[in-house]
Amino acid sequence: MSDTAVPPLIETIPLAADAIRGASSLVLACHVNPDGDALGSMLGLALALAPLGQSLTLLSQDGVPDIYKFLPGADRVRQTTEVESFDLAVVLDSGDLSRVGSRVRPLIARARRVIDIDHHALAGAFGDIRVLHALAASTSEIVYVLLEALGLPITPDVATCLFTGVITDTGSFRFQNVTPSTFLIAAALLNAGAPPAAISENVFENRTFAATKLLGHALCSLSQTPDGRVVWAHITAQDFAALGAADEDTEGVVNYVRGVRGADVGLLFREMADGKIRISLRSRESVNVAEVAQRFGGGGHKMAAGCTLAAPLPEAEHLVVQAVRAALPSNAPSHPGLLAPSAGEGGEPRRAG
């Protein structure tokens, strides 16, 4: 691959490569409610390390959503482990150590050394070695560069996992986080055997009947602020139960919400069976939703983040919507089709239907 495909120098990659080569037992972990980049980067790294003969444990507290079970190695992912300690823990795409979940975090803390691999630019960076690059569109891109430093081959299975991470975190190269390096690394992964059509069909065109019905319920709940700059939807615990759906079936729904013309930020609130509310935040470039999510104990990156609140659904909606409104640039929005701001900024939001 040409040197132009490598993101600007990540000085800690040689340190991470040395630490990985020197470890006999590793645990790899990703964030709760994992997406394609979290799982793709973790599985891609794990599969590439196989020739080194190390003991590898792969952890995702919420398991693997159905739409990502096609990924090579997905059956190796566990939600917990009885192994008590590891030479090295590698945490991928998590923003903050708390994002790995309350059951996984103690296992990471007991490892002799910890590597944080991420493209999230947050204050919660952690670990003994931090392989961070805020301009990378996905953590999978960083893992690709790390594997080159390790001199490990990119097999078709590794390429499939990493390419999945790239296309999910870039919205199939539609988002503003895409860089020339993104395309060059994606091309290298295709050359290594990643099947883009099959990956895209599994990720974007493989929604179950229950998940499709759930999308309809969410869109029927659409609300917006008087100026139209914040749009949100919700899915109640009753919706999940009535349709026999799970939280993983909400994958991608928030992108429909943010896709409303004139919206700077789209939010999806999901009421879990335990009463907690999970929130996904998506924005355009003008709003940093990671900072909003951090206020509520969550994380993410500038245009895509998440958090969880222990509050009733109406209260959670009010708190997060108000926080997002406070984060909006003060200048009037320039998106076409926006409603003019109402005279009373504190007015009731419009609700579809």
Secondary structure, DSSP 8 states (H G I E B T S, - for coil): --GGGS-S--TTHHHHHHHHHT-SEEEEEE-SS--HHHHHHHHHHHHHHGGG--EEEEE-TT---GGGTTSTTGGGEES--S----SEEEEES-SSGGGG-TTTHHHHHTSSEEEEEE----TT--SSEEEE-TT-S-HHHHHHHHHHHHT----HHHHHHHHHHHHHHTTTTTSTT--HHHHHHHHHHHHTT--HHHHHHHHHS---HHHHHHHHHHHHT-EE-TTSSEEEEEE-HHHHHHHT--GGGGTTHHHHHHTSTT-SEEEEEEE-TTS-EEEEEEE-TT--HHHHHHHTT-EEETTEEEEEE-S-HHHHHHHHHHHHHHHS-SS----TT-----S-TT---EE--
